[in-house]
């Protein structure tokens, strides 16, 4: 009898939900609500539709090219063993670390709201502490990651569902009225943020080598995870915008969901949602840290990062420790509002490139050409809308994206030139 795999449908769904919920509800909802107002729920609907298209394409790629590297491997398969796919893989890895830093910062922010008189330095210490804790947990191995997600996801989703249902009865209809509706294009501009709330679904593809019966489990767990999170996001966004005015949303942007609990549950509700936010963001860090480490492992194995990433520590890799170290300065020194937007754009562009590469491999994956094409168009379209909107608000964002791509290209070039490493496909034709 073979060794039992760590991920079945339930644990794979839990890992995907754990990675999505947290970054979405507790970071993005305030920012997206400030843009789209009381129709932000539509932004979550369209973001979810884009996620389903992307998830379909990634799942088909994972089934044909089963690899712990996920998107990193798919890029190599789509564009060949060259500097372009290598640079994109390096950039993907860095964007994962930036996303973890953003979620950790959110964890720190919610933690500090529970301590009277706490300042920003407290938030940074809490953020560093949670990353360190889950680094140790992930060193134990994939099965522990799955078991942790099963417990945490049930707790946080249950609390959020109860909050959304109960708070629905306290909604102030005037806050959701047509008279308060912003221009329709505001809803479109918020889709970039809401899609970033879903982006953790790609974590599921990284588990395929630890997955029981992947042909049955992969697509099913991908769709279930995205749909569950989509329903939760829509209900929660309606509840938040139905209990807080737009001015209040903007004022409490970093912890809008907890603030929305006050009208219904009072200060106790604020604290309960804040604690749930801690669980949710911790869960997202747990799931994404696993993914980023697996990507680092594959990149090293394929010749893209120094060999230290390949060495085993317990049941994981040195890459996990190095990844955690790289996150530290991002937490301490980066403007995370700007960096999170850059990370969102990078993820959109990389996934768009992945789907374009998929079009070159349709004869092998046997995926639907229209769905894969739609996924690519959706990614680039949402990225374009986001860049257009941020140009007037944060014109430096476009330059940051260009710098990120240039940095990844230069790093890939240097590694190839001085270490004589050439990216290889892990899954051969």
Secondary structure by P-SEA (a helix, b strand, c coil): ccccccccaaaaaaaaaaacccccccccaaaaaaaccccaaaaaaaaaaaaaaaaaaaaaaaaacccccaaaaaaaaaccccaaaaaaaaaaaaaaaaaaaaaaaaaaaaaaaacccccaaaaaaaaaaaaaaaaaaaaacaaaaaaaaaaaaaaaaaaaaaaaaaaccccccccccccccccaaaaaaaaaaaaaaacccccccccccccccccccaaaaaaaaaaaaaaaaaaaaaaaaacccaaaaaaacccaaaaaacccccaaaaaaaaaaaaaaaaaaaaaaaaaaaaaaaaaaaacccccccccccccccaaaaaaaaaacccccccaaaaaaaaaaaaaaaaaaaaaaaaaaccccccccaaaaaaaaaaaaaaaaaaaaaacccccaaaaaaaaaaaaaaaaaaaaaacccbbbbbcccc
